[in-house]
Each structure stands twice: as structure tokens, then as C-alpha cells.
Amino acid sequence: MKYLSNLLLAGLVVTAVSCKQKAENSSSTDAALDSNKKELAAKDSTELKDDAEFAVTAANGGMLEVELGKLAKTKAASAEVKQFADMMVTNHSKANKELMELAGAKVITLPAILSNDKQKDYDDMAKLSGSEFDKAYTDYMVKDHKEDIEEFKKEASEGKDAEFKAFAAKHVPILQHHLEMAEKAQAAVKK
């Protein structure tokens, strides 16, 4: 009888250990899967976050370019500045629309109005007119386009999303052309 109870006890221990190992393996596997899901989600989120930040910054800057261009068409004295402003409204409106479509496909929300700092830049510029406006506007456009080119080049080379990278790469030469035209307009108003 003692032999039978020892055998029964040994069987219970083996069964208990076996069940415990299965439970540990199962929970360990589940934990690993959960950890991988979280890690991948965080990684994807971080990658998309950087591209989303680029998109928001680009949209904000693009809106300002359009609004300042419209303002320049009414406030500028120089025909060259007005012509440059016309190009800004046309080209940046087109780029803004393209960026909105891309962001919409990626479920990224873009700003609908200018950020506070961009609104302040606009408001400061709106107080000027004539040759004073021309100088301030062209100076701003030269500075702004230099910054834009760097941001777009960075996204084109370091972005994670292929479509945002392509958008940025496509617009670098356009922004470089805008910079050249802004510098010409700047030189014309300084004469």
C-alpha cells in the first residue's frame, strides 16, 4: 500500500511539474509576443511620429508661404516681389494640397491654421507696406527657404516613410529655385 501511495504521489508531482512548465512556457511565449507587439508598435509609432512632425512643420510653413504671398501681392511695391509672391502662392498651394492628400492617406492630422509663431510673423509683416514690406518679406523668404531646404533634405535622406521621403526629395529642387528667386527679389529691393 505504501508503494502504491508513493507511486500515486510521484505521478501527481510529475503531472503538477509538467502542467507548471506548460503554463510557464505558455505565459512566457504570450509575454514575448505581447512585448514584441508593443516594441513593434512603439517603433512604428516613433518612425511615423518623425515623419508626422515633418508633415506638420511643412504644412505650417507652406500655409505661411501662401498667406505671405497673398499679402505681398497687395502690400509690395516692387513688381519683382509681386511676381515672386505670385509664384509662392501658386507653388505652395499645390504642394500643400499634395501634402494634405499624403497625410490623409497616412491618417496624419495637419494644422488647419497657422501656429502662434507663424501667425506672429504674418501679423508683423501685415503691419508693413511698400519698400519696407518688400525688404522684410524678401529677407524672410530667403531665411525661411534656407531652413526649409535643410528640413526637406533631412526628411528625404532620413525619413522612414517612403512616400514622405519622396515628397521631400521632389520638393527640394523647387525650394532651391524659390531660394534663388527670393535672393534675386531681395537684391532688387536693396538697390
C-alpha positions in Angstrom: 0.0 0.0 0.0 2.9 2.3 0.8 4.3 1.5 -2.6 1.1 2.4 -4.3 0.7 5.7 -2.5 4.3 6.6 -3.3 3.6 5.8 -6.9 0.5 7.9 -6.9 2.3 10.8 -5.2 5.1 10.6 -7.8 2.6 10.6 -10.6 0.9 13.7 -9.1 4.3 15.5 -8.8 5.2 14.7 -12.4 1.8 15.9 -13.6 2.0 19.1 -11.5 5.5 19.9 -12.7 4.5 19.2 -16.3 1.5 21.4 -16.0 3.5 24.2 -14.3 6.1 24.0 -17.1 3.4 24.2 -19.8 1.8 27.2 -18.0 5.2 28.9 -17.7 6.1 28.3 -21.3 2.7 29.5 -22.4 2.8 32.7 -20.3 6.4 33.3 -21.3 5.5 32.9 -25.0 2.5 35.2 -24.6 4.6 37.7 -22.7 7.2 37.6 -25.5 4.5 38.1 -28.2 3.0 40.9 -26.2 6.4 42.5 -25.7 7.2 42.2 -29.5 3.8 43.7 -30.4 4.4 46.7 -28.0 8.0 47.1 -29.3 7.0 47.0 -32.9 4.1 49.3 -32.3 6.4 51.8 -30.4 9.0 51.5 -33.2 6.4 52.1 -36.0 4.9 54.9 -33.9 8.3 56.6 -33.5 9.1 56.3 -37.1 5.7 57.6 -38.2 6.0 60.3 -35.4 9.1 61.7 -37.0 7.5 61.8 -40.5 4.3 63.2 -39.0 6.3 66.0 -37.3 7.9 66.8 -40.7 4.5 66.9 -42.3 3.1 69.2 -39.7 6.1 71.6 -39.9 6.0 71.5 -43.7 2.2 72.2 -43.7 2.6 75.1 -41.3 5.4 76.6 -43.3 3.5 76.0 -46.6 0.4 77.8 -45.3 2.5 80.7 -44.2 4.2 80.9 -47.6 0.8 81.1 -49.3 -0.6 83.7 -46.8 2.5 85.9 -47.0 2.4 85.6 -50.8 -1.2 86.8 -50.9 -0.2 89.6 -48.5 2.7 90.6 -50.7 0.5 90.8 -53.8 -1.3 93.7 -52.0 1.4 95.2 -49.9 4.6 95.0 -52.0 5.8 98.0 -54.1 8.2 96.1 -56.3 6.9 94.3 -59.4 9.6 91.6 -58.9 8.4 91.0 -55.3 4.8 90.7 -56.5 5.9 88.3 -59.2 7.8 86.2 -56.7 4.8 86.3 -54.3 2.6 85.0 -57.1 4.9 82.1 -57.6 4.8 81.4 -53.8 1.0 81.3 -53.8 0.8 79.0 -56.8 3.6 76.6 -55.9 3.0 76.3 -52.2 -0.8 75.9 -52.7 -0.1 73.0 -55.0 2.5 71.5 -52.5 0.1 72.0 -49.6 -2.6 70.1 -51.4 -0.3 67.3 -52.2 0.9 67.1 -48.6 -2.7 67.1 -47.3 -3.5 64.2 -49.6 -0.5 62.2 -48.5 -1.1 63.0 -44.8 -4.7 62.0 -45.2 -3.8 58.6 -46.6 -1.5 58.1 -43.6 -4.1 59.3 -41.2 -1.9 62.2 -40.0 -3.7 65.4 -39.0 -2.2 68.6 -40.3 -2.8 72.0 -38.9 -5.8 74.0 -40.3 -4.5 77.4 -39.1 -1.0 78.9 -38.6 0.9 78.2 -35.4 1.2 81.0 -33.0 4.8 81.8 -34.1 3.9 81.8 -37.8 0.8 83.9 -37.1 3.0 86.4 -35.3 5.4 86.5 -38.3 2.4 87.1 -40.6 0.9 89.8 -38.3 4.3 91.6 -38.1 4.6 91.6 -41.9 1.0 92.8 -42.3 1.9 96.0 -40.4 4.4 96.9 -43.2 3.8 98.2 -46.7 5.7 99.4 -49.8 9.5 99.2 -49.9 9.6 98.5 -46.1 7.4 95.4 -46.7 9.5 94.4 -49.8 12.7 94.3 -47.7 11.2 92.5 -44.8 9.4 90.0 -47.0 12.3 89.1 -49.2 14.6 88.8 -46.1 12.1 86.5 -44.5 11.7 84.4 -47.7 15.5 83.9 -48.1 15.9 82.9 -44.4 12.8 80.7 -44.5 13.7 78.9 -47.7 17.2 78.1 -46.4 15.6 76.5 -43.4 13.0 74.7 -45.5 15.7 73.2 -47.8 17.5 71.7 -44.8 14.3 70.2 -43.3 13.3 68.7 -46.7 16.8 67.4 -47.3 16.8 65.8 -43.9 13.4 64.1 -44.5 14.4 63.0 -48.0 17.5 61.2 -46.6 16.5 60.2 -43.0 12.7 59.8 -43.2 11.2 56.4 -42.5 8.1 56.6 -44.7 8.9 56.1 -48.4 6.1 58.4 -49.6 7.1 61.3 -47.3 10.8 60.8 -48.3 9.7 61.0 -52.0 7.6 64.1 -51.3 10.5 65.8 -49.6 13.0 64.8 -52.3 10.7 66.0 -55.0 10.3 69.5 -53.4 14.0 70.2 -52.6 14.8 71.4 -56.1 11.6 73.5 -56.1 12.6 75.1 -52.8 16.1 75.7 -54.1 14.5 77.5 -57.1 12.4 79.6 -54.7 15.5 80.5 -52.7 17.2 81.7 -55.9 14.2 83.8 -56.8 13.9 85.1 -53.3 17.6 86.2 -53.4 17.0 87.9 -56.7 14.0 89.7 -55.4 16.0 90.6 -52.2 18.8 92.1 -54.3 16.4 94.0 -56.5 14.8 95.8 -53.5 18.1 96.6 -51.9 19.2 98.7 -54.9 
